[in-house]
Amino acid sequence: MLKSSAMVIGACCLRLHLAACNSLKDKRGRLKPLLARLHREFNVAAAETGLQDIWQSAEIAVVTVANDPGHVQSQLETIIAWVEHNRPEVEVLETQIELR
């Protein structure tokens, strides 16, 4: 029998500016490796969720699940800092974290 525990779902939305993009193809070429890397590095789900038709803007969402809200919050904050530090071609304009 499985023991019931509280599951916490954390979602983070990042609004990005990609100054060097000159086409949607260029934008996708920059976002695809970023989303794959977030999945590999942090074991999270990541996808482009908005602004798909705007060359130099993007909205991505990152989602994770755990049983500790503090861990979920910390992981999402770490991901934001990682993107800001490791992806100089991407400017993080806005972030929003939500836990449920």
C-alpha positions as CSV (number, residue, x, y, z in Angstrom):
1,M,0.0,0.0,0.0
2,L,1.3,3.4,-0.9
3,K,1.7,6.0,1.8
4,S,0.0,9.3,0.9
5,S,2.2,12.4,1.0
6,A,1.7,15.9,-0.1
7,M,2.8,16.5,-3.7
8,V,4.0,20.0,-4.6
9,I,3.9,21.1,-8.3
10,G,6.1,24.1,-9.1
11,A,5.9,26.1,-12.3
12,C,8.1,28.9,-13.4
13,C,7.4,31.1,-16.3
14,L,10.4,33.0,-17.8
15,R,9.9,35.9,-20.3
16,L,13.1,36.2,-22.4
17,H,14.6,38.6,-24.9
18,L,16.8,37.1,-27.6
19,A,18.4,40.2,-29.2
20,A,20.5,38.4,-31.8
21,C,17.6,36.5,-33.4
22,N,16.7,37.6,-36.9
23,S,14.1,35.0,-37.7
24,L,11.8,32.4,-36.1
25,K,14.1,29.7,-37.3
26,D,17.0,31.4,-35.5
27,K,14.9,31.7,-32.4
28,R,13.9,28.0,-32.4
29,G,17.6,27.2,-32.9
30,R,18.5,29.0,-29.7
31,L,15.5,27.8,-27.6
32,K,15.6,24.1,-28.4
33,P,19.1,23.5,-26.9
34,L,18.2,25.6,-23.8
35,L,15.0,23.6,-23.2
36,A,16.9,20.3,-23.6
37,R,19.7,21.4,-21.3
38,L,17.2,22.5,-18.6
39,H,15.7,19.0,-18.8
40,R,19.1,17.3,-18.6
41,E,20.6,19.5,-15.9
42,F,17.6,19.8,-13.6
43,N,15.3,16.8,-14.5
44,V,12.4,19.2,-15.1
45,A,9.9,19.6,-18.0
46,A,10.6,22.7,-20.1
47,A,8.7,24.1,-23.1
48,E,8.1,27.3,-25.0
49,T,4.7,28.4,-23.9
50,G,4.1,31.8,-25.4
51,L,5.2,34.5,-27.9
52,Q,5.9,31.9,-30.5
53,D,5.6,34.2,-33.5
54,I,7.8,37.0,-32.2
55,W,11.5,36.7,-33.3
56,Q,13.3,38.3,-30.3
57,S,10.9,37.4,-27.5
58,A,10.1,34.1,-25.9
59,E,8.2,32.7,-23.0
60,I,9.2,29.4,-21.5
61,A,7.8,27.4,-18.7
62,V,9.6,25.0,-16.4
63,V,7.7,22.5,-14.2
64,T,8.9,20.2,-11.4
65,V,7.3,18.0,-8.8
66,A,8.4,17.1,-5.3
67,N,7.1,16.6,-1.8
68,D,8.8,19.6,-0.2
69,P,7.7,23.1,-1.2
70,G,11.0,24.5,-0.1
71,H,12.9,22.2,-2.4
72,V,10.6,23.1,-5.4
73,Q,11.0,26.8,-4.8
74,S,14.8,26.5,-4.4
75,Q,15.1,24.4,-7.6
76,L,13.1,26.9,-9.7
77,E,15.1,29.9,-8.3
78,T,18.3,27.9,-9.1
79,I,17.1,27.4,-12.7
80,I,16.4,31.1,-13.2
81,A,19.9,31.9,-11.9
82,W,21.4,29.3,-14.1
83,V,19.7,30.7,-17.2
84,E,20.9,34.2,-16.3
85,H,24.5,33.1,-15.7
86,N,25.0,30.4,-18.4
87,R,23.0,31.8,-21.3
88,P,24.4,35.3,-22.1
89,E,22.5,35.4,-25.4
90,V,19.2,35.2,-23.5
91,E,18.1,38.1,-21.3
92,V,15.6,37.2,-18.6
93,L,13.1,40.0,-18.5
94,E,10.5,38.6,-16.1
95,T,10.0,35.5,-14.0
96,Q,7.0,34.1,-12.1
97,I,7.0,31.1,-9.8
98,E,3.9,29.4,-8.7
99,L,3.5,26.4,-6.3
100,R,0.5,24.2,-5.9
